[in-house]
Amino acid sequence: MPKHVSVELDKPRKLRFDINALSDAEEALGVGIGAILQQNLGIRTIRALLWAGLKWQDHGLTLQRAGTLLQKYIEDGGDLSVLEGKLVEALIGSGLFGKQEEQEEGNAKAEAAE
C-alpha cells in the first residue's frame, strides 16, 4: 500500500500516490511522470501533484480547488520547498519507483559522480 505523507494545508491532509493518482497527474500535465520528476517543479506541476495526491481522500477535489489550497498555504507563510519535499516523499513512498533504499542509493551515486 502506498505510504501516506501528512501535510498541513487548510486542515491536516494526507498525500498518497497510486497508479490512478500518477495517471491523473500525467494527464493534467500532458507529460509522463518521468519527465515531471526530471524538471524543477513549477507552480503548475506542484498544483497538479497536490491535486493528484490528495484526491484519494477528497474525491470532489478539482485542480482549481487544489490551486486555492496552494494559494492559501503560501499566503499563510507556507514554504513551497517544504511542500515539494512532502510531494517527493509521497511519490517515493508510493513504491512505484522501486524501493526507497534503491532510490536513495541511486541519488547518492549520481551525486558522487558529479
The 8 nearest C-alpha neighbors of each residue, nearest first, counted from 0:
[[1, 2, 93, 94, 17, 92, 3, 15],
 [2, 0, 93, 92, 94, 15, 17, 16],
 [1, 3, 92, 93, 15, 89, 0, 4],
 [4, 2, 15, 14, 13, 89, 1, 5],
 [3, 5, 14, 13, 89, 2, 6, 85],
 [6, 4, 13, 12, 14, 3, 11, 7],
 [5, 7, 12, 11, 13, 8, 4, 14],
 [6, 8, 11, 10, 12, 9, 5, 72],
 [7, 9, 10, 72, 11, 6, 68, 12],
 [10, 8, 68, 7, 11, 72, 71, 12],
 [11, 9, 8, 7, 12, 6, 68, 13],
 [12, 10, 7, 6, 8, 5, 9, 13],
 [11, 13, 6, 5, 7, 10, 14, 8],
 [14, 12, 5, 4, 3, 6, 15, 53],
 [13, 15, 52, 4, 53, 3, 89, 5],
 [16, 14, 52, 3, 89, 2, 1, 13],
 [17, 15, 52, 20, 93, 90, 21, 89],
 [16, 18, 20, 19, 93, 21, 1, 15],
 [19, 17, 21, 20, 22, 16, 95, 23],
 [18, 20, 22, 21, 17, 23, 16, 51],
 [21, 19, 51, 23, 17, 16, 22, 18],
 [22, 20, 24, 18, 23, 19, 25, 17],
 [21, 23, 19, 25, 24, 20, 18, 26],
 [22, 24, 26, 20, 21, 25, 19, 27],
 [25, 23, 21, 27, 26, 22, 51, 47],
 [26, 24, 22, 31, 28, 30, 23, 27],
 [25, 27, 23, 29, 24, 28, 22, 30],
 [28, 26, 24, 25, 29, 23, 47, 30],
 [29, 27, 25, 26, 30, 24, 44, 47],
 [28, 30, 26, 25, 27, 31, 24, 35],
 [31, 29, 25, 28, 34, 32, 35, 26],
 [32, 30, 25, 33, 34, 35, 29, 26],
 [31, 33, 35, 34, 25, 36, 30, 21],
 [34, 32, 36, 35, 31, 37, 30, 38],
 [35, 33, 37, 32, 36, 31, 30, 38],
 [34, 36, 32, 33, 37, 38, 31, 30],
 [35, 37, 33, 34, 38, 32, 39, 40],
 [38, 36, 34, 35, 33, 39, 32, 40],
 [39, 37, 36, 35, 40, 34, 41, 33],
 [40, 38, 41, 37, 36, 35, 44, 42],
 [39, 41, 44, 38, 45, 42, 83, 35],
 [42, 40, 44, 43, 45, 39, 38, 46],
 [41, 43, 45, 44, 46, 40, 47, 66],
 [44, 42, 46, 41, 45, 47, 40, 28],
 [45, 43, 47, 41, 46, 42, 40, 48],
 [44, 46, 42, 48, 47, 43, 49, 41],
 [45, 47, 49, 43, 44, 48, 66, 42],
 [48, 46, 50, 44, 49, 45, 24, 51],
 [49, 47, 51, 45, 50, 46, 52, 24],
 [48, 50, 46, 52, 47, 51, 45, 53],
 [51, 49, 47, 65, 53, 48, 52, 62],
 [50, 52, 20, 48, 49, 53, 54, 24],
 [51, 53, 14, 15, 49, 16, 50, 48],
 [54, 52, 14, 50, 55, 51, 56, 49],
 [53, 55, 57, 58, 56, 51, 60, 52],
 [56, 54, 53, 57, 58, 52, 15, 20],
 [55, 57, 54, 53, 58, 13, 12, 14],
 [58, 56, 54, 60, 59, 55, 53, 61],
 [59, 57, 54, 60, 55, 56, 53, 61],
 [58, 60, 57, 61, 54, 56, 64, 55],
 [61, 59, 57, 58, 54, 64, 65, 62],
 [62, 60, 64, 63, 65, 59, 50, 54],
 [61, 63, 65, 64, 50, 66, 47, 60],
 [62, 64, 66, 61, 65, 67, 60, 46],
 [63, 65, 67, 61, 66, 62, 60, 68],
 [66, 64, 62, 68, 50, 67, 63, 46],
 [67, 65, 63, 69, 64, 68, 46, 70],
 [66, 68, 64, 70, 69, 65, 71, 63],
 [69, 67, 65, 71, 66, 70, 72, 64],
 [68, 70, 66, 72, 67, 71, 65, 73],
 [71, 69, 67, 73, 72, 68, 66, 74],
 [70, 72, 74, 68, 73, 69, 75, 67],
 [71, 73, 69, 77, 75, 70, 74, 8],
 [72, 74, 77, 76, 70, 75, 71, 69],
 [75, 73, 71, 76, 72, 70, 77, 69],
 [74, 76, 72, 73, 77, 71, 70, 8],
 [77, 75, 73, 74, 78, 72, 71, 79],
 [76, 78, 73, 72, 75, 79, 74, 81],
 [77, 79, 81, 80, 76, 82, 73, 72],
 [80, 78, 82, 81, 83, 77, 73, 84],
 [79, 81, 83, 82, 78, 84, 85, 77],
 [82, 80, 84, 78, 79, 83, 85, 77],
 [81, 83, 79, 85, 84, 80, 86, 78],
 [84, 82, 80, 86, 85, 81, 79, 87],
 [85, 83, 81, 87, 82, 86, 88, 80],
 [84, 86, 88, 82, 83, 87, 89, 81],
 [85, 87, 83, 89, 84, 88, 90, 82],
 [88, 86, 90, 84, 89, 85, 91, 83],
 [87, 89, 85, 91, 86, 90, 92, 84],
 [90, 88, 92, 86, 87, 91, 4, 15],
 [91, 89, 87, 93, 92, 88, 16, 86],
 [90, 92, 88, 93, 89, 94, 87, 99],
 [93, 91, 89, 2, 94, 90, 88, 1],
 [94, 92, 1, 90, 95, 91, 16, 2],
 [93, 95, 92, 96, 97, 98, 91, 1],
 [96, 94, 93, 97, 91, 17, 90, 18],
 [95, 97, 94, 91, 98, 93, 102, 90],
 [98, 96, 94, 95, 101, 99, 102, 91],
 [97, 99, 101, 100, 94, 102, 96, 91],
 [98, 100, 102, 101, 91, 103, 97, 92],
 [101, 99, 103, 102, 98, 104, 97, 105],
 [102, 100, 104, 98, 99, 103, 105, 97],
 [103, 101, 99, 105, 100, 104, 106, 98],
 [102, 104, 106, 100, 105, 101, 107, 99],
 [105, 103, 101, 107, 106, 102, 100, 108],
 [104, 106, 102, 108, 103, 107, 101, 109],
 [107, 105, 103, 109, 104, 108, 110, 102],
 [106, 108, 104, 110, 105, 109, 103, 111],
 [109, 107, 111, 105, 110, 106, 104, 112],
 [108, 110, 106, 112, 107, 111, 105, 113],
 [111, 109, 107, 113, 112, 108, 106, 105],
 [110, 112, 108, 109, 113, 107, 106, 105],
 [111, 113, 109, 110, 108, 107, 106, 105],
 [112, 110, 111, 109, 108, 107, 106, 105]]
